[in-house]
């Protein structure tokens, strides 16, 4: 994979003002409970934000963003997001947006970044959604995709992103049944949630590998284990014949020594998620040797611009990259997919939560063939409402 650092020649300049900001709750029902080490969800608890930009010629475009809460992984819940984003929308209305696009993007974002930092001093989740919406609208005004605005090469079709699919914590036979169904649909890589009790987790892992013996696996403890328990589970999974691609956040967010010991002793790549929320976290992960890779998520990093910059920095430092999400609809996943396109690929794609939803209001943006997600191009994120088709 290359790290062009926005070296492509195409630039899409945008100068506009924020005309309006609209919000509404986004509650998409899940097919079944999404259970992880720290909690569970029955439906998304998000906010859908729509930002209208108006350029100097009077042209307007509306961009969309999704603020995805997952308590207690996020401190924010849906009511918190609605309150903060309503207040921020009032202060941002009338603000100017000037983006250089392509090679000029990084140098042109200071003004926007500063305004968003001021509007959202405590919530990266809300900030990420507003930034996504502004970038979506800007790209629509520029007549390009968000990926191209971020510096991705304009050529289409892009190579597909091959995602894993998540198995929430559950009874072993239920998890095995889910895996069998997804394998029949073409999925080869499974993210398996663990982290509550390593012995019961191991029983579930054995059932899953027996059901789909040719699959590859990514374990995700969501910071639920001590070093000793994480090591015990990892040894047991390997002994069970699991083909492991990585082990995500085996230890608590602040257990830097546990993460570092796992990284030093494991031949399976250790990926930091909860321990990676900022540039300062990246500095500490590198200094302490506490991960082989990092999980990029818009909701925890504050939006596409930070995810892109930190992803490039992590890659230059020799770390693997995972592209992940909260429990999000196609809207949130699509924004992350455009960042992946700007990075020209990542090592692990984990953009699967739309497959876990019973329904959602969005269509378009990408074509789906089993686990293969192919971006369809601009303008913006390329999404439409289901009722608009």
N, C-alpha and C positions, 0 to 999 in steps of 0.2 A: 504494500500500500504506500502511496505517495503522500507527502505533506506539502502541497503546493503553496500554502499560506496565501491563498487568494491571488495566485499568479496568473490567472486567465485574463485575457485581454478585454473581455466584454465588461462594460461598466454601465450601470443603470442608475442615473442620478434622479433623485426625487426631492422636490421642495414643496412642502404642503403645510397645512395647519389642521389641527384636530377640530373637526366640526361638531362631533357628538360622540358620546360614549353610552352604550345601552347594555344592560345586564339582565340575565334571568337565570334561575336555577336550572341545572342540567342533571336530571336524575334518570339515568339509564339503568334498567333492571338487569341483574346478572342471572345467568342460567342456573347457577347454584351458589351457595355461600363461598366467598373468597376468603379462605382461612389461612393466616400466616402465624408466625410465632407470637406476634404481639396483638393480634386482634382479628376481626373478620368484617366483611362488608356484604350486604345484600343488594345494594344498588350504588352507582356512583354518587358521590356527594360533591358535585362540582358546580362551577359558575361558568356560563357562556357569556363572553364579553364580545361586543361588536363595536368597532371604532370606525367612524366615518372620517376620512381625510379629504380635504379640498385643496387642489393645487392652485397656482397663480392664474391659470387659464380658466378656473372655475370648474374643472372636471372633478368628480368625486369618485371615491371607491370605498367600499366597506370591507374591513378585514376582521377575522374571527380569531378568538383565543379561548383556551379552556384552562380554568384554574381548578386543579384536581386535588381535593383533600382526601387524606387517608389517615384519619386518627387511629392510633396515636403515633404513627410514623410522622405525620405532620401535626404540629400543634393546632393548626387551623382546621376548623370545620366549616361547613357551608355557610352558616349564618355569619361567622367571622369574615369570610371572604366577601359576602354580599355587602357588609357594612364598610369594610376597608375600600373595596373597589368603587363603591358609590361615592365615597368621599374623595378618592383619588381622581375619579372621572370628572368631578366638578372642577378640580384644580388643573387638570390637564386640558380641558376644553379651551380652545383658542391657542394652545401652545404650538410652536413651530416644529416641524420635522424636516430635517435636511440630511439625506443619506447619499453618499457618493456611489455606493454599489461597487461590486467587483473589487479591483485592486484598491479603490479609494474607500471602501466601506469602513475599515478599522479606524482610519484617521477621521472619519466624519461622524462617528457615533457618540462622541463625548457629550454633546449637548443632550441627546436623547437619554443616554445612560444616566447623566446627572439628574434629569427631571424624574426619571423613574425611581432612582435611588431616593430622592426626596419624597416622592409620592408614596413609596412603600418601604419605610425604614425597618419594618419588622417582618415582612412576609415575602419570601422568595416565590411562594406559590402564586400569590396574586400578581406579583411583578412579572413573572414569566408569562402569564396569560395576556397581560396588557401589552407586553413587548411583542408577543406573537401576533396579536391583532394588528398592531401598528406595522409590523413587517409585512404581514399579509396584504394590508391595504396599500402599502408603499409599492410592493411588487406588482400589484394590480395596476396602479397608476403608471408604473414603468413598463408594463406590458411583458413581464417576465415572471418566472417562478420565484418563490422564496429562495430555493436552492441557488438559482443564478444570481439573485441579489446578494447572497452570502458568498459568492465567488465560485460556485460550481461550474464546470464546463457546460456549455449550452447543448451539447449533442444529445439527441434522443434516438432510440430508447436507452435509458440508463440500465445497467445490469441490475437484475432483481436483488432485493434484500431477502435473505433466507432467514426467517425468524424461528425461534423456538416456540413452544407453547407451554403454559404453566399448569402444573398439577398442584392445587391447593392441598393443605394438610387435611387428611381424612382417614377413614378406615382403609386398611390395605387393599381389600377387595374392590372398594369403590375407586381408589386411585388407579388400580390395575385396569379396571374397566374403562376409565377415562383414557388412559394411555392407549389401550387397544383401539378405541374409536378414533383417536387422533392419528395413530399410526396408519390406520386404514385410509385416512384422509390425506396421507402423504407426509406427515410430520416425522422427522428423523431425530430432532433434538428436543429434549424435554427439560424445562426448568422445574425442579421438584422442591417444593417448600418444606423445610424442616425447621428445627430450632426449639421445639417444646420439650421433648424428651428423646434423647438420642437412641435409646433402645427401641421405643415404639417407632421412631423414624426409620430405624434400620429394618424393622419388620415390614414397613411399607415399601421401602426401597427394594427389598428382596422380592416382594410381590410384583412390583412394577417391572423390574428387570426380567422376571420370569415371563411376564406378559409380552414384553417388547424387547427380546434379547439382542436385536440388531441395532437398537437405538443408542444415541449418545445423550449424556446427562450433564446438567448443571445444577448443583445443589445451592440452595439459598436459605441461610439460617436467619436472615433479617436480624442479626446481632443477638441471637438468642442463646448462644452457647458460651461456656467457659472454654479455655484452651483445651483442657483435658477431655471434655465431652466432644468438642469438635474433632479432636484427633481420633477419639474412639469411633465416632461415626465415619470419618473418612477411611480409617483402616477397614472397618466393616464393609463399607460400600465397595472398596477395591477388592476385598476378599470375595464379595458376592458376584464379582465379574462385571461390575458397572464400568462402562467406558466414560470416564469423567472428563469433561472439557474444562470445568472450573468449579470453584467453591466460593460462593459469594458471601461476604460479610459473615464469617463464622463466629466472630466474637463481638462483644459490645462495642459501641461506637468509640468510647474512650479507653478501651482496653488495647492500647497501642502495643504493649509488650506481648499480649496474646496474639494479636494480628501479626506482629513481627516474627514470633516463634513459628506460627503456622506457615508464613511465607518462607522462612529459612528451612523448615523441615519437610515441606510438602513438595512432591513432584507434580501435583495438580495445581494449576495456577490459582492463586488467591486474589479475588477481585473485591475491592473496597467499594461499598455503597454508602451505608450510613456514616462511615468514617470519612467520606469525601463529599463535602458540601461547599467548598470554597477553595480559592487559591492558597490560603493559609493551610488548609487541610492537605492539599497536594504537596506543599513544601514539607510538611511533617511526615507524610507517608513516604516520601522519597528519602528524607533524612534518616528515618528509623527503619527503612526497608520493610515496611508494613503491608505491602501488597505487590502483586505482579501486574495488576491492572486496576482500572477504575471504571465505575458505571456512571455514564453521563445521563443525567435526567434534568429536563428543563425545570421541573417544579422545585427542585432543591437548589439548583444553581442560579435561578433567576431569569432564565430565558435562553433563546438561541444564541445570542451574541457571546455570553459567558461560556455556554457549553462548547461552542466552536473554538473559542480562544483557549480554554482549559484542555479541551481534547487535543489540540495541536501541541500544547505545551507538554502534556503527559506523554504523547507519542514521541516527541523529541527526546524525552527523558528515558525512553525505552520501555514504557508501560503499555500493556494491552488496553484496548478500548472496548467497552460494552455500551451499546445504545439501549437505554431502558426507559421506563415510564412508570407512572403511578397506575392506578386502575382508571384508565382513560378511554374515551371514545376515539373514533377515527380522527377527530379533530386534533386532540393532543398528540396522538401517535404520528399523524402526518407532519406536524411541525418538527418532531424529532427526526423523522425520515429525511426531511430537507436538510437538516444539519448533517446527517450521515452522508448525504450526497455532496455537501460542501467539503466534508472531510475526505471524500472519495473512498468511503468504506470504513468499516470497523471490524474488529475481530469477532465480536459476538453481537448478534442482533436479537433483542428481546422486546419486540413491538407487537405483542400478541393479544392485549387485553380486549380489543374489539371482538375477537373470537369468543370471548367469555361472556359477552352481553347478549341478552335476549332480544333487544332492539336498541336502536339509536337513531337520531334524526338526520344523520349525515350520509351522503353517498359521494362517489367519485374520488379523485385524488390519486388513487392507485388501482391497478388491477390485481386480483387475487387468484392465485393458482396454488391451492394447498398452502404451504408455508412461504411461497414465493410472492413477494410484494414488489410490483413494478410501478414506479412513479410515472404518471402520465404527463407531467409538465404543467406549465402555468396556464393562465396567470395566477399569481399568488400561490395559495395552497391547492387550488383546483377543486375545492369542495363545493357541493351543492346540498340543499335540503332535500330530504326524501320526497316531500310533497311538491317540490318544484319540478320534478322530472315528469 
